């Protein structure tokens, strides 16, 4: 049996809002984080692979998200359709999500079924076992999801366009869900290559949080994951740099599904973990979170020119986007929305924000963070975010 590399083992305390956890790395490169919390007899298991849409090739987009579906459709010792049954019959639930930077799988279930979750996750990490029927089926599922999220949804096409226009060469320019023609061309050889490149232990982080015993859980992790072969050392990573726009870019998007004019704006921002990323998160809160926020007060409550307005600081592993969108009320156009949004941004640029306003935004962010950590899944996600930022 392969040995666990327990050095260095790091233990972090909850002082200053941190979550207690122990972290170590197996010899095959799998990084492990354990958080012990006996407040409820529940355990959350997360396996996060450091692969998202930015790791795809320009002519093979959508593979990271496609794999999110394929990995639930059978593995070496688990038949098609059985993964979810194992979890639900144990009284738990499971799901996954894909971003530009990562693909995360998780299960939340009674803590006496921890070993079941570890067996299931290790089995789909063990080796390529995807069947062609799964590729055919899940490819169609993803294509339908794309139609539902973007092609047939009001303003869906604008979200794709804004990424395409915001980045010149960086792979953030294509949508996480990919392009339909690339999904149509996906072959079994393409799928195998993607799996063997990215779905390897040295490209993954395993987080277990909840009603566990640290030493017993270490032994279980070794039992189920230590013998999985390490993947390639030279896992391909795209460069973080991209050409910046030297002028404003505009495009009018005709969308038959959009009932009212809307404006979508994006600004390039620094990567997650950069000092400015925290300031931008607070700025987004000040601009659009809650009915007392600046843009809501101006566009929706006072001027009554919009029925919806939102901002989002989309910080990513590489420099991301600060997004603003607003949907007009009948009788107003996108030019009016843009003018008022620009006015509010200029006020902040010229006069800043009040201390009371900033403190309110900080309180909202902290409250959301505390609320998330009250669940085992939230605690495991917090530890995962820490290690992704750290690495």
C-alpha positions, 0 to 999 in steps of 0.5 A, spaced: 500 500 500 502 506 498 504 511 504 500 517 506 505 523 506 503 527 513 509 532 513 508 537 513 501 537 516 498 543 518 493 545 523 489 551 523 484 554 528 478 558 528 481 564 531 479 570 527 474 567 524 478 561 521 475 554 520 479 549 524 482 544 519 488 539 518 491 538 511 496 533 508 498 530 501 498 523 499 504 521 495 500 521 489 499 528 490 492 528 492 491 534 497 486 533 503 483 537 508 479 535 514 474 539 519 471 536 525 465 538 527 460 534 532 454 539 532 450 534 527 451 527 525 452 529 518 458 529 514 460 533 507 465 530 502 468 535 497 472 533 491 474 539 487 478 538 480 483 544 478 480 544 471 474 548 468 472 551 462 479 555 461 483 549 461 479 547 454 482 548 447 479 553 443 476 548 438 473 543 444 469 547 449 464 545 454 468 539 456 469 541 463 462 542 464 460 535 460 465 531 465 460 534 471 455 530 468 459 524 465 462 523 472 455 521 475 454 516 469 458 510 472 465 508 474 469 502 474 465 499 480 458 503 479 453 502 474 450 507 470 445 510 474 447 507 481 451 513 484 445 517 486 441 511 488 447 510 493 447 517 496 439 517 496 438 511 499 443 513 505 439 519 506 444 524 503 444 528 497 449 529 492 451 534 486 456 538 482 458 545 479 463 547 474 466 554 473 471 557 469 477 555 474 474 548 477 469 542 477 467 541 484 463 534 486 460 533 493 456 529 497 452 530 504 450 524 508 449 521 515 456 521 518 456 513 519 456 513 511 462 517 510 466 510 507 460 510 502 462 517 499 469 516 499 468 509 496 464 512 490 469 518 489 475 514 489 472 509 484 471 515 479 478 517 480 481 510 479 481 510 472 477 512 465 471 508 465 466 512 461 461 508 456 460 511 449 452 511 451 454 515 457 457 520 452 451 520 447 446 521 453 450 526 457 452 530 451 444 531 449 443 533 456 448 538 456 446 541 449 439 542 452 441 545 458 445 550 454 438 551 450 435 552 457 440 557 460 442 561 454 438 560 447 431 560 450 432 564 456 431 572 456 437 575 455 441 569 455 445 571 449 447 577 452 451 573 457 455 569 452 456 576 448 459 579 454 465 574 455 466 574 448 467 581 448 471 582 455 477 577 453 481 577 447 485 571 447 484 568 454 479 562 455 475 566 459 472 568 453 468 562 451 462 560 456 463 555 461 457 550 458 461 551 451 459 551 444 454 546 441 458 545 435 464 543 439 459 538 444 457 535 437 464 533 435 466 530 442 469 523 441 471 518 446 478 519 444 477 526 446 473 524 453 479 519 455 484 525 453 481 530 458 480 525 463 487 522 463 490 529 463 485 533 469 482 527 473 488 525 477 489 525 484 495 531 483 490 535 480 484 534 486 483 537 493 479 532 497 475 536 503 471 532 508 467 536 514 463 534 519 462 529 524 468 525 523 474 523 527 481 526 524 485 520 525 480 515 523 478 519 517 486 519 515 486 512 515 480 511 510 482 516 506 489 512 505 485 506 504 481 509 498 485 514 495 492 512 496 493 507 491 490 511 485 496 512 480 498 519 480 497 523 473 502 527 469 506 532 472 505 537 467 498 538 467 497 544 462 495 551 464 493 557 460 497 563 462 493 568 466 495 574 461 490 577 456 491 583 451 487 589 455 482 593 451 485 599 449 478 602 448 470 601 450 467 595 446 460 596 444 455 591 441 447 591 440 444 584 441 438 582 438 434 577 442 427 575 440 426 572 448 428 579 451 421 583 452 424 589 454 431 593 453 437 591 458 444 594 459 450 589 460 456 592 462 463 589 464 470 591 467 476 587 467 478 586 475 484 583 478 484 576 480 481 572 486 485 574 492 488 580 490 487 586 495 482 590 490 478 583 489 475 584 496 474 592 495 470 590 489 466 585 493 464 591 497 463 595 492 458 590 488 454 590 495 454 597 496 451 598 489 446 593 488 445 588 494 438 590 498 433 595 497 437 601 500 443 600 495 445 605 490 443 603 484 436 600 486 435 606 490 436 610 483 434 606 478 428 602 481 425 606 487 427 613 485 427 614 477 423 608 476 426 606 469 428 599 471 425 593 474 431 590 476 439 591 477 444 587 479 452 588 480 457 582 481 464 582 482 466 575 479 473 574 481 476 568 478 483 565 479 485 569 473 483 576 472 475 576 471 470 581 471 465 586 474 459 585 471 453 590 471 446 589 468 439 592 469 433 591 465 428 597 463 421 598 465 416 599 459 418 606 456 425 606 457 431 604 453 438 601 455 441 608 453 437 611 459 439 606 464 447 606 462 447 614 463 444 613 470 449 607 472 455 611 469 452 617 474 452 613 480 459 610 478 462 617 477 459 619 484 463 614 488 469 615 483 469 623 485 466 622 492 467 615 495 462 612 500 460 614 507 463 610 513 456 608 515 455 605 508 461 601 508 460 598 515 453 596 512 456 592 506 462 589 511 456 587 515 452 583 510 458 580 507 460 577 514 453 575 516 453 571 509 459 568 511 457 566 518 451 563 515 454 559 510 459 556 515 453 554 520 452 548 515 457 542 514 457 543 506 459 551 508 464 549 512 467 544 507 467 550 502 470 555 506 476 550 507 476 549 499 476 556 498 482 557 503 486 552 499 485 554 492 487 561 494 493 558 498 495 554 492 
